Amino acid sequence: MTSNKVANRGFTLIELVMVIAILGVLAAVAVPRFINLGTDARVATLNGLLGAVRTTMETVKVTAALRGSATSANPALNFLDMQGSTIRLWNGYPDRWWDGIGMTLQGAPAIAGGGYLSTAPIVFNKFTFYGYSNSTIPNGDAGWVLTDAPTPANCSLAYNYNGSGEPQLILRTTGC
């Protein structure tokens, strides 16, 4: 009588160790990439803010010029009523305070006193805005920081405007 017995083999110890080693290598490569998703999201958020600020800054400049605000008797300081907000202008560009560049973003709330000459933080969406001459944003620029970033001052968008030429937008992402 012949036995048709088939050997029931499992995995050898060497095969199991090799599979565990391969999974370990894959995890070591993949996990750091997933951890950096927060950094990538913060940088993308700041890039979106940069685009919005650049667009609204130019829209304010053009609107002020079309309405004659930039060529009034006192061209240095003017105000522009735009989409229900009063924007403080300096030489046709939004000023470096909340009632200037801060109020140009869609949905930005008006605050008591307007925010002129105030370095108090103003929370708006995911950002905190600081007016000119603050210690949070490097070089005393006005701008926005992501406060949930590891180093908020270096995860920021600065609006640097000294009243002459065009304002500079400075994106800092090393602390995101």
C-alpha positions in Angstrom: 0.0 0.0 0.0 1.4 3.3 -1.1 0.8 6.4 0.9 0.0 9.6 -0.9 1.1 11.6 2.0 2.0 15.2 1.1 4.5 16.9 3.3 2.8 19.8 5.2 5.6 22.4 5.3 5.4 25.8 7.0 7.8 28.6 6.7 11.3 28.1 7.9 12.8 30.3 10.5 15.1 31.9 7.9 12.2 32.8 5.7 10.4 34.4 8.6 13.4 36.4 9.7 13.9 37.7 6.1 10.3 38.9 5.9 10.6 40.6 9.2 13.9 42.3 8.1 12.3 43.5 4.8 9.3 44.9 6.7 11.6 46.6 9.1 13.6 48.3 6.3 10.3 49.4 4.6 9.1 50.9 7.9 12.3 52.7 8.5 12.1 54.3 5.1 8.3 55.0 5.1 7.7 56.3 8.6 9.8 59.4 8.4 8.1 60.3 5.2 4.7 60.2 6.9 5.9 62.1 9.9 6.9 65.0 7.6 3.3 65.4 6.3 2.7 68.0 8.9 5.6 70.1 7.7 4.5 69.8 4.1 0.9 70.8 5.1 2.2 73.9 6.9 4.4 74.9 4.0 1.5 74.5 1.6 -0.7 76.6 3.9 1.9 79.4 3.9 2.3 79.2 0.1 -1.5 79.6 -0.2 -1.4 82.6 2.1 1.5 84.1 0.1 -0.6 83.9 -3.1 -3.6 85.4 -1.4 -1.6 88.3 0.1 0.2 89.0 -3.2 -3.1 89.0 -5.1 -4.9 91.2 -2.7 -1.9 93.6 -2.3 -2.0 94.2 -6.1 -5.8 94.4 -6.2 -5.7 97.1 -3.5 -3.0 99.0 -5.4 -4.9 98.9 -8.7 -8.2 99.7 -7.1 -6.7 102.7 -5.2 -5.2 104.0 -8.5 -8.5 103.6 -10.3 -10.4 105.4 -7.6 -7.8 108.1 -7.4 -6.8 107.3 -3.8 -3.2 107.0 -4.7 -3.0 110.4 -6.2 -5.0 112.5 -3.7 -3.7 115.6 -2.0 -1.9 113.4 0.6 -0.7 110.4 -1.4 1.3 109.0 1.5 -1.7 108.1 3.7 -5.1 107.3 2.4 -8.0 104.9 3.1 -9.8 102.7 0.7 -13.3 101.2 1.2 -13.1 97.8 -0.4 -15.6 94.9 0.0 -17.1 96.4 3.2 -13.7 97.1 4.9 -11.7 100.2 5.2 -8.1 99.6 4.3 -5.3 101.9 5.4 -3.0 102.7 2.5 0.5 104.0 2.4 1.6 105.3 -1.0 -1.1 103.2 -2.6 -0.2 99.9 -0.9 -1.8 98.4 2.2 -0.1 99.6 5.3 1.8 97.2 7.6 -0.9 97.0 10.3 -4.0 95.0 10.7 -6.2 97.8 9.3 -3.8 97.7 6.3 -2.6 94.4 4.9 -4.4 92.4 7.6 -7.8 93.5 6.5 -7.2 92.8 2.8 -7.7 89.0 3.3 -11.2 87.7 2.6 -13.2 87.3 5.9 -10.7 89.3 8.0 -12.6 90.7 10.9 -12.5 94.4 11.9 -11.2 94.8 15.4 -11.6 97.5 18.0 -9.3 100.4 17.3 -8.6 99.1 13.8 -5.2 97.5 14.8 -3.2 100.6 13.8 0.1 100.9 15.8 -0.8 97.7 17.7 1.6 94.8 18.0 -0.9 92.7 19.8 -1.5 89.3 18.1 -4.7 88.9 16.1 -5.8 85.4 15.4 -7.3 84.8 12.0 -8.1 81.3 10.7 -4.9 79.2 11.3 -2.7 82.2 11.5 -1.8 84.8 14.0 -1.1 88.3 12.6 1.4 90.6 14.2 1.7 94.3 13.2 4.9 96.0 12.4 7.6 96.4 15.1 6.9 93.2 16.9 9.4 90.7 18.3 7.7 87.5 16.9 8.5 87.9 13.3 12.2 88.4 12.5 13.4 91.9 11.6 10.2 93.5 13.1 8.2 92.9 9.9 4.4 92.6 10.0 2.9 89.3 9.0 1.4 86.0 9.8 2.8 83.0 11.7 1.5 79.5 12.1 1.5 79.1 15.9 1.2 75.3 15.8 4.6 75.1 14.0 7.7 73.9 15.8 9.3 77.3 15.4 6.5 79.8 14.6 8.8 82.7 13.8 10.4 80.6 11.1 7.1 79.3 9.8 5.7 82.7 8.7 4.9 85.2 6.0 6.4 88.6 6.6 5.0 91.8 5.0 7.9 94.3 4.9 6.9 97.7 3.7 8.8 100.9 4.6 6.6 103.2 2.5 8.7 103.4 -0.6 8.7 101.1 -3.6 6.8 97.8 -3.4 6.2 95.8 -0.3 8.3 92.7 0.1 6.7 89.4 1.0 9.2 87.1 2.9 8.3 83.5 3.3 10.1 81.6 6.0 9.5 77.8 6.1 12.6 76.4 8.0 10.6 76.2 11.2 7.5 74.5 9.8 
